Amino acid sequence: MSLPEFAIKKRVTIYMFTFGLILLGFLSFKRLPQDLFPPITFPQVTVVSDYSNAAPEEIETLITRVVEEAIGSVAGLKRIESVSREGRSTIMASFNWGQDIDFAALAIREKVDLIKERLPKEAEDPVVLKFDPLSRPILLLSVTAPDLPPVRMKLLTEKMIKDRLEKVEGVASVSLSGGVNREILVEIDQPRLQANHLSLLEVVNSLDEANVSYPAGSIKKGLYEYLIRTVGDFRSPAEIGFAVVGVDNVEKLRREDISFVERDTSEGPRQTIEKLRGEVEKQMLEKRLVTVKDIGKVVDGLADKTSISRYNGAENISVAIQKQSNANTIQVVDQLRKELKFLEEDLKSRGLQVKIIYDHSVFIRGTIENLAHEAMQGGILALITLYIYLRAVAMSVLVVVSLPLTILGVFFLMAMAGVTVNIMSLGGLAIAIGMILDTSIVVLENIFRKRQEGAGTEQGAIDGATELVWPVVSSNLTTIAVFFPLIVFVPGVAGQIFKDLAWAIIFSQIISTFIPLTLIALLSTYVTVKQQEYKPLSLTGDLDQRIMAMPTKNEQNRFMGKILLTVVLVLFSTFLIIPTIDREVLPKVDQGQFYVKVDMPLGTRLGVTDTVCRRLEEVFQSETDVQDISVAIGSEKTNRGEIKIETLRPSQSLILVTLDKKRKRSSSRIVASLKKKVEAMDLEKDDAKVEFVLQESEFSVGGGSFKPILIEAKGYDFTAMEGLVTRLKDRLGAIPGIINIQDDTGEKTPETKLQINKKRAALYGVSAMDVSLTAKAAIEGVVATQYREAGREIDVRVRLREKDKENISNLGTLLLYSKVLDIHVPLKEIAQIERGQGPSEIRRMDQERTVTISAEIDKTRQDKDVLADVQKFLAGLKVPSDIPQDFQVKLSGKAKEIKENFGGVIFAFLLAIMLVYMIMAAQFESFLQPLIIMVTVPLSFGGALVALKVTGSSFNVISLLGLVLLGGVVVGNGIVLMEYINQLRSEGKEMVQAVWEAVRTRTRPVLMSSTTTIMGMFPIALGLGEGGGLLSPLAITAMGGLFSSTVLTLIVLPCFYIIVNRFMEKYLGYEEETLEESSLTPPPSV
């Protein structure tokens, strides 16, 4: 009993299976999580180490190189990149795709733990993070409070918004930018400090010791136990002024009395003091307590601003919310919105106004809805096309039934496999709509033909469906075989992204194999078909009659040879357009927003950067298509345990510009217009660098983007590196088409160094840390303790007053306490003040100093041509005339990226072709016939290339997937045709007659299936709506290839089949009759 016969005989069983599929499909769809992309685990671990106020070169030597050497031996490590900046070392360790990132992070933690003792004692312990480049904020809030003091607004934002939202399930972190904090500043008067013979560190330590609450134990008395504790907390800011910071003892030597410690003396300080002890003992003892108010004043005010946040011109507090890597964006945003709704009245009553300025879930929902609409539109177009062919409403309705059933079945299998609803899985389902209908069309058309030829209702359904069981199974298996390698064998981000698309198409093919052969065959028995002669549709005209009318085989062969030669020449000419098609990794998607990076000279104050940004905001607001502008300048100083990989300096700003959704111009055109306006502002006189970054890919990291040209120069010597980078940039600028050449060497940072004399420091017993902390306390200030009020801790910072710290030379007169000699020593006795310059940051790659030169390509030349010129230029560089000894220069970036991503997909495609051949060989029990059928594959490539060229699409990973799709789809037509040829020849018909009769009989189902598949993809190919441009190249490639393959298959395949078989017969003794042995045997019973 065949499968269709089983379905017709066991009707109730099939109905129950159908109802079960509907129920499970609906339940699965309701529970499937939604997100923009599949969950992607990037194999990267980041190690962050903080060493406050250390220079980049110190960070590199003392921390970065030590950690790099330690983790360099971890198994599976692919690349190490690092950035050493002032006070922070950031090391990114990239692993091979497929590496278990949890085990990798654990291995790195073990290596880091082993070398902690080698790191500076003052440095914080390194923090190991599993870094996710896609971890961008899912929600941005703007908080304003016009009637509240700034400190109160910041406090309420932290307590009522930040703390509450951090508790929402799925939220990883909530960070604030902008606003001001309360801080108690102890401003020290340097002359008074020195007059009282005190050092800054003594003041800091005294305040820390004066603000203490400490348990003293317990007393047991009678039946009770009484706890004893000392309470020494400051009860008000005014009390800080009465804190004792020292004792003025006249017996101690004054600063001017220690001038006897000469640099060249043969005696040490101790021996000299012993000689004068008698004189000192004669002095009268005079002691006086020194308090904070004696040497300075206490100011309860605001901490220095380190960041500014602004939204549409008004200052605000920006709240950025990031989700956990495994959390679902839409679900987390829904919970956040629900929590904000709950807090709304309470926030308003306290004067806070909260507005959502960015919601990433809106783009996700819009993209998913857009894809769903495109799928529906494609289905409708396919059904209209089907009706035009069949002109039978009842039969068209049966095909309609198969579509929602298959989709529900796919949702059930997706839930079982853990596949989420995202742009890739839905895109795969939308693309598969035509293929879903394809099987139903072929089966129904055959049933329709059998019944028109006189078969009974049930028998026609059984015969028509049974005849196509193995062709349908084989055809769908070829599509499955094409996409299966994408899941298993494509490495890197491409494999992670396209896995869900492949699963959706595979599941659709599995479901669409069984529904037409069971339910649709069963339902066809309820439809009445008029008895009439079956009229086949012919696309080849009288071609077959002309060939069959030729008297000899040689004439037939020559005629068919000319046809094949013409097709080959046409196909070859289409391949000539490949060099004219631009190439990129992923297609550009207009997300309706872009970033503007502003870089001022290092050392620029926050207010100066703010002034430049305000000018830029005015220009942006003048553009009619700009909707919102969000500005971030500088960054909050993170608390211990809060790690930010990328932070903005006071000289840096990031501006996010959101465009009007109803705009008529693309984002790139708007950016081009704004660039011209910015160039006219003449910001060069302010030394401001402005860079526009289009958000054209979901995989740009941290507001950055993929640069078309990226050149890495490796070497140790900074001076030689500067000269090399300058020469490379000049040579690159001479290549036509290259613009915006930049490098990441950064500007030289002006430095004032305190060079410590180790010998003299040892004589006085003063440590290098004492010198460093004294200098920090004088200029930036040191948090000595915290003042506690209403459950909050407010920093108490000790710092010189503005007047004293403005003059760098005043550092030399600061006193340092020597515990060895019990005297105060001026800093200039131990360290010399030197002015100079140093690097702002040091980048390393694979444990070598690296400078990266980046450039963009204008529209006058194609990317591939410019990249070819760059590669030729780099290949011609000589050592040592062009490149210094021990230096390396190589091309990276887009060229490497394209090679890696395309290479994986091309390998999967070649493997898929092999699997398709093996499936067809097993079906036909022939090595030759699958080769004949696979002629249809290159026929499809010509149409695909022409479609890409005509539509102006680029050749990228997505369009390459379209070619992979064609490899499985187009052979389906050949399988159906070859199967019927074998069937006719097994019935005894002559080869030529069997071939052309099969062409006439199968033309209509071939055209119907191909046309419906093309029309199903048409809405996706238009690329309209949010996120529509991502899958557009795939649909364009598949449509073009399917169109050319369908038309040419009906002409080329029969001619090629006849010529090959006659060649085998003539030269290899391959008799035509033996082909009967390779024809398909009747399907086994179920």
Residue pairs with C-beta under 8 A, 6 or more apart in sequence:
1 9
1 1085
1 1086
2 462
2 465
2 466
2 469
2 1083
2 1085
2 1086
3 465
3 466
3 469
3 514
3 517
3 518
3 1086
4 461
4 462
4 465
4 466
4 469
4 517
4 518
4 521
5 462
5 466
5 1086
6 518
6 1086
7 14
7 517
7 518
7 519
7 521
7 522
8 458
8 461
8 462
8 521
8 522
8 525
11 522
14 518
14 519
14 522
17 518
18 405
18 519
21 405
21 408
21 409
21 412
22 405
22 408
24 408
24 412
25 407
25 408
25 409
25 410
25 411
25 412
26 408
28 408
28 411
28 412
28 414
28 415
28 416
29 408
29 411
29 421
31 415
32 411
32 414
32 415
32 420
32 421
33 328
33 330
33 331
33 420
33 421
34 328
34 329
34 330
34 364
34 365
34 368
34 420
34 421
34 422
35 328
35 329
35 330
35 364
35 420
35 421
35 422
36 329
36 360
36 363
36 364
36 367
36 422
36 423
36 698
36 1027
37 134
37 422
37 423
37 424
37 497
37 698
38 419
38 420
38 422
38 424
38 425
38 496
38 497
38 499
38 500
39 325
39 326
39 420
40 134
40 493
40 496
40 497
41 101
41 132
41 325
41 496
42 101
42 131
42 132
42 133
42 134
42 493
43 78
43 94
43 95
43 96
43 97
43 98
43 99
43 101
43 104
44 92
44 93
44 94
44 95
44 101
44 130
44 131
44 133
45 92
45 93
45 95
45 101
45 104
45 105
45 108
45 128
45 129
45 130
45 131
46 90
46 91
46 92
46 93
46 128
46 129
46 130
46 131
46 645
47 67
47 71
47 89
47 90
47 91
47 93
47 108
47 112
47 126
47 127
47 128
47 129
48 88
48 89
48 90
48 91
48 126
48 127
48 129
48 643
48 645
49 63
49 64
49 67
49 88
49 89
49 91
49 119
49 123
49 124
49 125
49 126
49 127
50 87
50 88
50 89
50 123
50 124
51 58
51 59
51 62
51 63
51 87
51 88
51 89
51 120
51 122
51 123
51 124
52 87
52 122
52 776
53 86
53 87
53 772
53 776
53 780
54 62
54 86
54 87
54 120
54 123
55 86
55 751
55 838
56 84
56 85
56 86
56 749
56 838
56 839
56 840
56 841
56 842
57 84
57 838
57 839
57 842
59 84
59 85
59 86
59 87
59 88
59 89
59 842
60 84
60 89
60 842
60 844
62 119
62 120
62 123
63 84
63 89
63 119
63 120
63 123
63 126
64 82
64 84
64 89
64 91
64 842
64 844
65 847
66 115
66 118
66 119
67 89
67 91
67 112
67 115
67 126
68 80
68 82
68 91
68 844
68 847
69 847
70 111
70 112
70 114
70 115
71 77
71 80
71 91
71 93
71 108
71 111
71 112
72 80
72 847
73 111
74 93
74 104
74 107
74 108
74 111
75 107
76 95
76 96
76 99
76 104
77 93
77 94
77 95
78 94
78 95
78 96
79 93
79 94
79 845
79 846
80 91
80 92
80 93
80 94
80 844
80 845
80 846
80 847
81 91
81 92
81 94
81 843
81 844
81 845
82 89
82 90
82 91
82 92
82 843
82 844
82 845
83 89
83 90
83 841
83 842
83 843
83 844
84 841
84 842
84 843
84 844
85 840
85 841
86 749
86 840
90 645
92 131
93 104
93 108
95 101
95 104
96 491
97 491
97 492
97 493
97 495
97 496
98 491
101 130
102 130
105 128
105 130
108 128
109 128
112 126
112 128
116 125
116 126
119 126
122 769
124 640
127 643
129 643
129 645
130 325
131 645
132 325
133 699
133 701
133 702
134 698
134 699
135 172
135 322
135 323
135 325
136 322
136 360
136 702
137 320
137 321
137 322
137 358
137 360
138 321
138 322
138 323
138 329
138 332
138 333
138 359
138 360
138 361
139 320
139 321
139 333
139 336
139 356
139 358
139 359
139 360
139 361
140 318
140 319
140 320
140 321
140 356
140 357
140 358
140 359
140 630
141 161
141 318
141 319
141 321
141 340
141 354
141 355
141 356
141 357
142 311
142 316
142 317
142 318
142 319
142 354
142 355
142 356
142 357
142 630
143 153
143 157
143 161
143 316
143 317
143 318
143 319
143 352
143 353
143 354
144 153
144 314
144 315
144 316
144 317
144 352
144 353
144 355
145 152
145 153
145 156
145 351
145 352
145 353
146 351
146 353
147 351
148 156
148 350
148 351
148 352
150 179
150 180
150 302
151 180
151 181
151 182
151 302
153 179
153 317
153 351
153 352
154 176
154 179
154 180
154 181
154 317
155 182
155 792
156 347
156 350
156 352
157 176
157 179
157 317
157 319
157 352
158 176
160 343
160 346
160 347
160 350
160 352
161 174
161 319
161 343
161 347
161 352
161 354
162 174
162 176
162 319
164 339
164 343
165 171
165 174
165 319
165 321
165 336
165 339
165 340
166 173
166 174
168 332
168 335
168 336
168 339
169 327
169 332
169 335
170 323
170 324
170 327
170 328
170 331
170 332
170 335
171 321
171 322
171 323
171 324
171 327
171 332
171 336
172 322
172 323
172 324
172 325
172 327
173 321
173 322
173 642
174 319
174 320
174 321
174 322
175 319
175 320
175 322
175 636
175 642
175 644
176 317
176 318
176 319
176 320
176 636
177 307
177 309
177 317
177 318
177 320
177 632
177 635
177 636
178 307
178 308
178 309
178 310
178 315
178 316
178 317
178 318
178 632
179 309
179 317
180 302
180 303
180 305
181 302
181 303
181 795
182 300
182 301
182 302
182 303
182 794
183 301
183 302
183 303
183 794
183 795
183 796
183 797
184 237
184 240
184 298
184 299
184 300
184 301
184 787
184 794
184 795
184 796
184 797
185 298
185 299
185 301
185 781
185 797
185 799
186 203
186 207
186 240
186 292
186 296
186 297
186 298
186 299
186 784
186 796
186 797
186 798
186 799
187 296
187 297
187 298
187 299
187 799
187 800
187 801
188 200
188 203
188 295
188 296
188 798
188 799
188 800
188 801
188 804
189 295
189 296
189 297
189 801
189 804
190 800
190 801
190 804
190 810
190 813
190 814
192 294
192 295
192 296
193 199
193 200
193 203
193 295
193 296
193 815
194 255
194 813
194 814
194 815
196 246
196 248
196 290
196 294
196 295
197 246
197 248
197 252
197 254
197 255
197 815
197 824
198 245
198 246
198 290
198 295
198 815
198 824
199 774
199 814
199 815
199 816
199 817
199 824
200 774
200 777
200 778
200 782
200 798
200 800
200 814
201 770
201 773
201 774
201 777
201 816
201 817
202 245
202 246
202 817
203 245
203 246
203 292
203 295
203 784
203 798
204 773
204 777
204 782
204 784
204 798
205 784
206 243
206 244
206 245
206 246
207 240
207 243
207 245
207 292
207 784
207 785
207 796
207 798
208 784
208 785
210 232
210 234
210 243
210 244
210 785
211 232
211 233
211 234
211 243
211 785
211 786
211 787
211 796
212 230
212 232
212 233
213 229
213 230
213 231
213 232
213 233
214 229
214 230
214 232
215 227
215 228
215 229
216 228
216 229
216 230
217 227
217 228
218 225
218 226
218 227
218 228
219 225
219 226
219 228
220 226
233 788
234 240
234 243
234 787
234 788
234 796
237 298
237 300
237 787
238 298
240 292
240 298
240 787
240 796
241 291
241 292
241 293
241 297
241 298
242 291
242 292
242 293
243 291
243 292
244 289
244 290
244 291
245 290
245 291
245 292
245 295
246 289
246 290
247 287
247 288
247 289
247 290
248 286
248 287
248 288
248 289
248 290
249 285
249 286
249 287
250 283
250 284
250 285
250 286
250 287
251 280
251 283
251 285
251 286
252 822
252 823
252 824
253 280
253 823
255 815
255 824
255 826
258 823
258 825
260 272
261 269
261 272
261 763
261 829
263 760
265 272
268 763
269 763
269 764
269 820
269 821
270 821
273 821
292 298
296 801
303 795
303 797
305 606
305 634
306 606
306 634
306 635
306 636
306 637
306 650
307 606
307 632
307 633
307 634
307 635
307 636
307 648
308 315
308 606
308 610
308 631
308 632
308 633
308 634
309 315
309 316
309 317
309 318
309 630
309 631
309 632
309 633
310 316
310 613
310 617
310 629
310 630
310 631
311 318
311 355
311 357
311 628
311 629
311 630
311 631
312 628
312 629
312 630
313 617
313 621
313 629
318 630
318 632
321 336
323 329
323 332
328 420
329 360
329 361
329 364
330 361
330 364
330 365
333 359
333 360
333 361
334 361
337 356
340 354
340 356
344 354
347 353
347 354
357 628
357 630
357 658
358 630
358 656
358 658
363 591
363 1026
363 1027
366 1025
366 1026
366 1027
367 423
367 1025
367 1026
367 1027
367 1028
368 421
368 422
368 423
368 426
370 1024
370 1025
370 1026
370 1027
370 1028
371 423
371 426
371 427
371 430
371 1020
371 1027
371 1028
371 1031
372 426
372 430
373 1019
373 1025
374 430
374 1019
374 1020
374 1025
374 1028
375 426
375 429
375 430
375 433
375 1019
377 1018
377 1019
378 430
378 433
378 434
378 1015
378 1016
378 1017
378 1018
378 1019
378 1020
379 403
379 433
379 437
379 1016
381 1015
381 1016
381 1018
381 1019
382 433
382 434
382 437
382 1012
382 1013
382 1015
382 1016
383 396
383 399
383 400
383 437
383 1012
384 1015
385 1008
385 1011
385 1012
385 1015
386 396
386 399
386 437
386 441
386 1008
386 1012
387 393
387 396
389 1004
389 1007
389 1008
389 1011
390 396
390 445
390 448
390 1008
392 448
392 529
394 527
394 528
395 444
395 448
395 524
395 527
395 529
398 440
398 444
398 520
398 523
398 524
398 527
399 437
399 440
399 441
399 444
399 520
401 519
401 520
401 523
402 436
402 437
402 439
402 440
402 512
402 515
402 516
402 519
402 520
403 433
403 436
403 437
405 511
405 515
405 519
406 436
406 508
406 511
406 512
406 515
407 429
407 436
407 508
409 507
409 511
409 515
410 429
410 504
410 507
410 508
410 511
413 507
413 510
413 511
414 420
414 421
414 425
414 503
414 504
414 507
417 503
417 507
419 425
419 500
419 503
419 504
420 500
422 500
423 1027
423 1030
423 1031
424 497
424 498
424 499
424 500
424 501
424 504
425 500
425 501
425 503
425 504
426 504
427 501
427 504
427 1020
427 1030
427 1031
427 1034
428 500
428 501
428 502
428 503
428 504
428 505
428 508
429 504
429 505
429 508
430 1016
430 1017
430 1020
430 1031
431 505
431 965
431 1016
431 1017
431 1020
431 1031
431 1034
431 1035
431 1038
432 504
432 505
432 508
432 509
433 1016
433 1017
434 1009
434 1012
434 1013
434 1014
434 1015
434 1016
434 1017
435 479
435 505
435 508
435 509
435 512
435 969
435 1013
435 1016
436 508
436 511
436 512
437 1009
437 1012
437 1013
437 1016
438 512
438 972
438 1009
438 1012
438 1013
439 472
439 475
439 476
439 512
439 513
439 516
440 512
440 515
440 516
440 520
441 1005
441 1008
441 1009
441 1012
442 468
442 471
442 472
442 516
442 976
442 1005
442 1008
442 1009
443 464
443 465
443 468
443 472
443 516
443 517
443 520
443 521
444 516
444 520
444 524
445 1004
445 1005
445 1008
446 464
446 465
446 467
446 468
446 1005
447 460
447 461
447 464
447 465
447 521
447 524
448 464
448 529
449 464
449 534
449 1001
450 460
450 463
450 464
451 457
451 460
451 461
451 464
451 529
451 531
452 529
452 530
452 531
452 532
452 533
452 534
453 533
453 534
454 531
455 463
455 464
457 525
458 525
460 529
461 521
461 522
461 524
461 525
462 521
464 521
465 516
465 517
465 521
466 1083
467 983
468 517
468 976
469 517
469 1083
470 923
470 979
470 1080
470 1083
471 975
471 976
471 979
472 513
472 516
472 517
473 513
474 919
474 920
474 923
474 975
475 971
475 972
475 975
475 976
476 509
476 510
476 512
476 513
476 972
477 509
477 919
478 916
478 919
478 920
478 968
478 971
478 972
478 975
479 505
479 506
479 509
479 965
479 968
479 969
479 972
480 506
480 509
480 510
480 968
481 912
481 915
481 916
481 919
481 968
482 912
482 915
482 916
482 964
482 965
482 967
482 968
483 501
483 502
483 505
483 506
483 912
483 964
483 965
483 968
484 502
484 506
484 912
484 915
485 907
485 908
485 909
485 911
485 912
485 915
486 495
486 498
486 499
486 501
486 502
486 905
486 908
486 961
486 964
487 495
487 499
487 502
487 503
489 495
489 904
489 907
489 908
489 911
490 498
490 904
490 905
490 907
490 908
491 904
492 900
492 901
492 904
493 699
493 901
494 901
494 904
494 905
494 957
495 904
498 957
498 961
501 961
505 965
536 1000
536 1001
536 1003
536 1004
537 1000
537 1003
537 1004
537 1007
538 544
538 999
538 1000
538 1003
539 1003
539 1007
539 1047
539 1050
540 996
540 999
540 1000
540 1003
540 1050
540 1051
543 1051
544 996
544 999
544 1000
544 1054
546 559
547 556
547 559
547 560
547 992
547 996
548 992
548 993
548 996
550 556
550 559
553 1062
556 992
556 1058
557 1058
557 1059
557 1062
560 1055
560 1058
560 1059
561 1059
563 1051
563 1052
563 1055
564 1052
564 1055
564 1056
564 1059
567 939
567 1048
567 1051
567 1052
570 942
571 938
571 939
571 941
571 942
574 941
574 942
574 943
574 945
574 946
575 941
575 942
575 945
577 945
577 946
577 949
578 945
578 955
579 864
580 862
580 949
581 945
581 948
581 949
581 953
581 954
581 955
582 862
582 863
582 864
582 954
582 955
583 863
583 864
583 898
583 954
583 955
583 956
584 863
584 894
584 898
584 954
584 955
584 956
585 706
585 894
585 897
585 898
585 901
585 956
585 957
586 697
586 699
586 956
586 957
586 958
586 1030
587 953
587 954
587 956
587 958
587 959
587 1029
587 1030
587 1032
587 1033
588 694
588 696
588 697
588 1029
589 696
589 697
589 698
589 1027
589 1029
589 1030
590 666
590 667
590 668
590 696
590 1029
591 667
591 695
591 696
592 658
592 659
592 661
592 663
592 667
593 656
593 657
593 658
593 659
593 667
593 695
594 657
594 659
594 667
594 671
594 692
594 693
594 694
594 695
595 654
595 655
595 656
595 657
595 692
595 693
595 695
595 703
596 616
596 620
596 654
596 655
596 657
596 690
596 691
596 692
596 693
597 652
597 653
597 654
597 655
597 689
597 690
597 691
597 693
597 703
598 609
598 612
598 613
598 616
598 652
598 653
598 654
598 655
598 688
598 689
598 690
599 651
599 652
599 688
599 689
599 691
600 608
600 609
600 612
600 651
600 652
600 686
600 687
600 688
600 689
601 651
601 687
601 747
602 649
602 651
602 746
602 747
602 748
602 749
602 750
602 840
603 651
603 749
603 750
604 650
604 651
605 650
606 633
606 634
606 650
609 633
609 634
609 650
609 651
609 652
609 653
610 633
612 653
612 683
612 686
612 688
613 631
613 633
613 653
613 655
615 681
615 683
616 655
616 678
616 681
616 690
617 629
617 631
617 655
619 674
619 677
619 678
619 681
620 626
620 629
620 655
620 657
620 674
621 629
622 677
623 670
623 673
623 674
623 677
624 660
625 659
625 660
625 663
625 665
625 670
626 657
626 658
626 659
626 660
626 670
627 658
627 659
627 660
627 661
628 657
628 658
629 655
629 656
629 657
629 658
630 655
630 656
630 658
631 653
631 654
631 655
631 656
632 648
632 653
632 654
632 655
632 656
633 648
633 650
633 652
633 653
634 648
634 649
634 650
634 652
634 653
635 644
635 647
635 648
635 649
638 644
638 647
645 702
646 702
648 654
654 703
656 703
659 667
659 670
663 670
667 694
667 695
667 696
668 694
668 696
671 692
671 694
674 692
675 692
678 690
683 690
691 740
691 742
693 700
693 703
693 704
693 705
694 705
695 703
695 705
696 705
697 705
697 706
699 706
700 706
706 893
706 894
706 897
707 854
707 855
707 856
707 893
707 894
708 855
708 856
708 857
708 863
708 866
708 867
708 893
708 894
709 732
709 738
709 853
709 854
709 855
709 856
709 857
709 866
709 867
709 870
709 891
709 893
709 894
710 852
710 853
710 854
710 891
710 892
710 893
710 894
711 728
711 732
711 852
711 853
711 854
711 870
711 874
711 889
711 890
711 891
711 892
711 893
712 845
712 850
712 851
712 852
712 853
712 888
712 889
712 890
712 891
712 892
713 721
713 724
713 725
713 728
713 850
713 851
713 852
713 853
713 887
713 888
713 889
714 845
714 848
714 849
714 850
714 887
714 888
714 889
715 721
715 724
715 848
715 849
715 884
715 886
715 887
715 888
716 848
716 849
716 886
717 884
718 839
720 884
720 887
721 745
721 849
721 851
721 887
722 745
723 884
724 883
724 884
724 887
724 889
725 743
725 745
725 851
725 853
727 882
728 853
728 889
729 741
729 743
729 853
731 873
732 738
732 741
732 853
732 855
732 870
732 873
733 741
735 866
735 869
735 870
735 873
736 860
736 861
736 866
736 869
737 857
737 858
737 860
737 861
737 865
737 866
737 869
738 855
738 856
738 857
738 858
738 866
738 870
739 855
739 856
739 857
739 858
740 855
740 856
741 853
741 854
741 855
742 853
742 854
742 855
743 851
743 852
743 853
743 854
744 843
744 851
744 852
744 854
745 839
745 851
746 839
746 840
746 841
747 840
748 837
748 838
748 839
748 840
749 837
749 838
749 839
749 840
750 835
750 836
750 837
751 835
751 836
751 837
751 838
752 808
752 833
752 834
752 835
753 833
753 834
753 835
753 836
754 771
754 772
754 775
754 811
754 827
754 831
754 832
754 833
754 834
755 831
755 832
755 833
755 834
756 768
756 771
756 830
756 831
757 830
757 831
757 832
760 829
760 830
761 767
761 768
761 771
761 830
761 831
764 816
764 818
764 820
764 821
764 825
764 829
764 830
765 818
765 819
765 820
765 821
766 816
766 818
766 825
766 830
770 816
771 816
771 827
771 830
771 831
773 782
774 814
774 816
774 827
775 811
775 814
775 827
776 782
777 798
777 799
777 800
778 799
778 800
778 804
778 805
778 810
778 811
778 814
779 799
779 800
779 805
779 811
780 799
781 797
781 798
781 799
782 797
782 798
782 799
783 795
783 796
783 797
784 796
784 797
784 798
785 796
786 793
786 794
786 795
786 796
787 793
787 794
787 795
787 796
788 794
799 805
800 810
804 810
808 833
809 833
811 827
811 833
812 826
812 827
812 828
812 833
813 826
813 827
813 828
814 826
814 827
815 824
815 825
815 826
815 827
816 824
816 825
816 826
816 827
816 830
817 823
817 824
817 825
818 824
818 825
842 849
843 849
843 850
843 851
843 852
844 850
848 888
852 892
854 893
857 863
857 866
863 894
867 891
867 894
867 895
870 891
871 891
871 895
874 889
874 890
874 891
877 883
877 889
879 885
879 887
883 889
901 957
902 957
902 960
905 957
905 960
905 961
905 964
906 960
908 964
909 960
909 963
909 964
909 967
912 964
912 967
912 968
913 934
913 937
913 967
916 930
916 934
916 967
916 968
916 971
917 930
917 931
917 934
920 929
920 930
920 933
920 934
920 971
920 975
921 927
921 929
921 930
923 975
923 1080
924 930
924 978
924 982
924 1078
924 1080
925 1077
925 1078
926 1078
928 1060
928 1064
929 978
929 982
929 1078
932 974
932 978
932 1053
932 1056
932 1057
932 1060
933 971
933 974
933 975
933 978
933 1053
934 971
934 974
935 974
935 1052
935 1053
935 1056
936 970
936 971
936 973
936 974
936 1045
936 1048
936 1049
936 1052
936 1053
937 966
937 967
937 970
937 971
937 1045
939 970
939 1044
939 1045
939 1048
939 1049
939 1052
940 966
940 970
940 1041
940 1042
940 1044
940 1045
941 963
941 966
941 1041
942 1041
942 1044
943 1040
943 1041
943 1042
943 1043
943 1044
943 1045
944 959
944 962
944 963
944 966
944 1037
944 1038
944 1040
944 1041
944 1044
945 1040
946 1040
946 1044
947 953
947 1036
947 1037
947 1039
947 1040
947 1041
947 1043
948 954
948 955
948 959
948 1033
948 1036
948 1037
948 1040
951 1021
951 1036
953 959
953 1032
953 1033
953 1036
953 1037
954 1033
956 1033
958 1030
958 1031
958 1032
958 1033
958 1034
959 1033
959 1034
959 1036
959 1037
961 1034
961 1037
962 1033
962 1034
962 1035
962 1036
962 1037
962 1038
962 1041
963 1037
963 1041
965 1034
965 1037
965 1038
966 1037
966 1038
966 1041
966 1042
966 1045
969 1013
969 1038
969 1042
970 1041
970 1042
970 1045
970 1046
970 1049
972 1009
973 1006
973 1009
973 1010
973 1045
973 1046
973 1049
974 1049
974 1053
976 1002
976 1005
976 1006
977 998
977 999
977 1002
977 1006
977 1049
977 1050
977 1053
977 1054
978 1053
978 1057
979 1080
980 998
980 1001
980 1002
981 994
981 995
981 998
981 1057
982 1075
982 1078
982 1079
982 1080
983 1079
983 1080
984 993
984 994
984 997
984 998
985 991
985 994
985 1075
985 1076
985 1079
986 1076
986 1079
989 997
991 1058
991 1061
991 1072
991 1075
992 1058
995 1054
995 1057
995 1058
996 1054
998 1054
999 1050
999 1054
1003 1050
1006 1046
1006 1049
1006 1050
1007 1046
1010 1042
1010 1043
1010 1045
1010 1046
1011 1046
1013 1038
1013 1042
1014 1039
1014 1042
1014 1043
1017 1035
1017 1038
1017 1039
1018 1035
1018 1039
1020 1028
1020 1031
1020 1032
1020 1034
1020 1035
1021 1032
1021 1035
1021 1036
1021 1039
1022 1028
1022 1032
1023 1029
1023 1031
1023 1032
1061 1070
1061 1072
1061 1075
1064 1070
1065 1071
1065 1072
